[in-house]
Amino acid sequence: MTGRVLAVLGPTNTGKTHFAIDRMLGHASGMIGFPLRLLARENYDRIVKAKGVAQVALITGEEKIIPAHPRWFVCTVESMPLDRRVAFLAVDEIQLCADPERGHIFTDRLLNARGSEETVFLGAETIKPLMRRLVPGVEYSSRPRLSSLTYAGAKKLNRLPPRSAVVAFSASEVYAMAEYVRRQRGGAAVVLGALSPRTRNAQIGLYQAGEVDYIVATDAIGMGLNMDVDHVAFAGLRKFDGRSPRPLAATEIAQIAGRAGRHMNDGTFGTTADIAGIDADVVEAVENHKFQPLAALSWRNADLRFTSTEALLASLDRAPEAKGLIRAREADDQQALTILAADDGIKALTTHPERVKLLWDVCQVPDFRKVMADNHTRLLGQIFRHLCGPGRRLPTDWLANHVARLDRSDGEMDTLLARIAHVRTWTYVSHRADWVTDPAHWQEKTRVIEDKLSDALHHCLTQRFVDRRTSVLVRAMRDDAHLLGAVAKSGEVLVEGQFVGHLDGFRFAADSAEGAVAAKAVLAAAARSLKPEMAARVARLVADDDQSFALDRHGHVLWDGQAVARLAAGHDRLSPQAELLPTDLLEPAQRERVQKRLNQFVVTAIAPVFAPLLERPEQLSGSGRGLLHQLAEGLGSTSRAQAEAQVATLTEADRRILAAQDIRLGLESVFIPALLKTHTQMLRAQLWAAHAGQPLPPWLPNGQVSLAVGTLPPAYLTALGYRCLDGLAVRVDMLERFTAQLRALARTHPDGFALPPPMATMLAAKAEMVHQALTALGWRRGDQGWQAPRRGHAKPRPKPIKAPNSSPFAILRELRAPKH
């Protein structure tokens, strides 16, 4: 039993779809079919937002989202699950019953699809006479357009008003016009029928957001796109309909022109200046929404026979009996069936109605690629043969190979379009759960690939056809106008309202630009507009106290949290210079002022930390001064072996002065404990890198008492206060404690001792590495355990570095040498 049947008819922009969705949501269950996947997804998202994801299902040929117990189904017309009983059912754009390619699907829904309580058909008034004849008992409701549509005549492409859409009828024409609009007006969004919904939405998003004021599109713009368009300009009035070029029908012009003036805003339509205008009678029909009624609806027999391929083809060729219906043009699925049915191999497999039905299901895999019929049919034949094989599934390796070929986002626009079309075929196949193993995996895989390709295509289209920023900047500089620039707190730089990059301290990082001309425009505009900002920043930096500056862990000098310079080599390790980071925005005098202030900060940041090494009391002897110099070169520590000559000649007064500075004269190292703390080691690392002119190694101090040397430079670890012993680096203070306990054990066990576990763990290293370190220190492993190094020669120590004749040590030797 079927309930009320209502037809809501009228032109575009009458609110028909909103009416139908509201009616559907008023029922306990419902289903609505849209002519495009894009429209289905858009309305599904809207309903989910209102009712929740658990209540709504989405079913298209390439996408299925079906919760456990959905109440409402949003579908493409082809994918409507008519075997499911629902209280409400609606079909949008029902006038497509007359479409020569897809019309038979819409006609089948018109004649056979019903809700148990209410059925609503949405579309144009042109279908009303035939609907009245073929579907008795329908109630009709006419809805007026919410805004007016007026003919504006012909306009040159470069004179079109903002918020215009230009419509052409081939991809090459669209590209050519979009290039022209880009050069003349800054850019255009591009819409083609072959775009995926994701790419199409992204392009429309550019337009809706105001980033471009123009759209260049094929007639794909005529359905499923709701935009704020004020004017539609036709660049042609003929189209190729799949078989031959023909003039646009008045209803087609109205459908496309109807994109202008959405909601309560009036719109205009016309042509570009290089074609003849629209005939007056067509203009009148479009403005008044008065068109000739449809002469016939496309129909194809839905009561198919699967006893054999011959019977199936015959049932498809059955002529309609009712007046007002004409047999549909042979569709792609029927053409594929005709070709495959003639194949001897296929004939041998279709000896049972179940196999014939399977063949028909395979033939309905859409040809999204629009390739030559034999190429698509060959693929369908491969699919069918696999499904007839032992596993009754597509081989996973075969499917994976086909899908993997498409998982790459390089290439030009046409290449990306072809890949998107191809992956849509596999998305469709993946939704046949009885055809593939693990359909959810393949659905997700193909979706991810389509999204990646769609994003890449959107990027290509935008890069090629949108360059509003460059046009604005070039125009402003050409007019020699004062450029309006602004710098946000986040560092974003705007010039003439266009984002051009980030200002970090005194460095400008330009936003990526397409081509040399665009990049040059961005840099030139930024340099001109930022001059006042640079002068103000220099003045603030020079006046700020030291609290505004800091050193970061990478050796950068920060001002107000932004890197402005880096530490560079000075005349010694404790006297680095602040080197400005590269910038073209400062003039020489400004550079000098900034450099001077930053060097002052560097001195005040380092001096308190290394005061024991920088403040050398006059009471110290030459040996004491030499030792401090050697400690300064080691950034706070040095091996006892290398300092032995100075330590051996220290006076008692020297030792008291050094002890007051907390300088420890260990048996293994000479060091200052305060300079072994983690934060101080970090500064030592920065000073070493600055003096060596090298980047900081990947490992930075974190409080470890030892670590594996690995690929780290030994000189770096030594500068941080570690002693490299074979493959283990040990912090010098811990090394002193460790060797002191070793000597105590050696005194009580002169014939050898086993290393106690607490001592093995003292160095926080594996036992093997600890043993290697002991060996490096000269300890011997005998039958009864570890033994102390042999006196005089056993314990190897690093050879002292030979100083040049001009060093303090060479001068000291000469002073002590006997004079003859």
Secondary structure, DSSP 4 states (H G I P E B T S, - for coil): ---EEEEEE--SSS-HHHHHHHHHHTSSSEEEEESSHHHHHHHHHHHHHHH-GGGEEEE-SS-EE--SS-SEEEEEGGG--TTS--SEEEES-GGGGG-TTTHHHHHHHHHH---SSEEEEEE-GGGHHHHHHHSTT-EEEE---SS-EEEEEEE-GGGPPSSEEEE-SSHHHHHHHHHHHHHHHSB-EEE-TTS-HHHHHHHHHHHHTTS-SEEEE-GGGGSS----BSEEEES-SEEE-SSSEEEPPHHHHHHHHTTBS-TT--EEEEEETTS----HHHHHHHHHT--PPPS-EEE---S---S-HHHHHHHHTPPP-STTEEEPP--HHHHHHHHHHT-HHHHHH--SHHHHHHHHHHHTS--TT---HHHHHHHHHHHHHHHTSTTSS--HHHHHHHHHTT----S-HHHHHHHHHHHHHHHHHHT-TTTSSSHHHHHHHHHHHHHHHHHHHHHHHHHHHB-HHHHHHHHHHHTTPPP-EEE-TT-EEEETTEEEEEEETTEEEEPP-SHHHHHHHHHHHHHHHTHHHHHHHHHHHHH--GGGEEE-TTSEEEETTEEEEEEE--SSTT--EEEEPP-SSS-HHHHHHHHHHHHHHHHHHHTTTTHHHH---TTS-HHHHHHHHHHHHTTSEEEHHHHHHHHHT--HHHHHHHHHTT-EE-SSEEE-GGGGSHHHHHHHHHHHHHHHT-PPPS----S-SEEE-TTS-HHHHHHTTEEEETTEEEEHHHHHHHHHHHHHHHHH-TT-BPPPHHHHHHTTS-HHHHHHHHHHTT-EEETTEEEPPPTTTTS--PPPPPPPTTSHHHHHHHHHSPP-
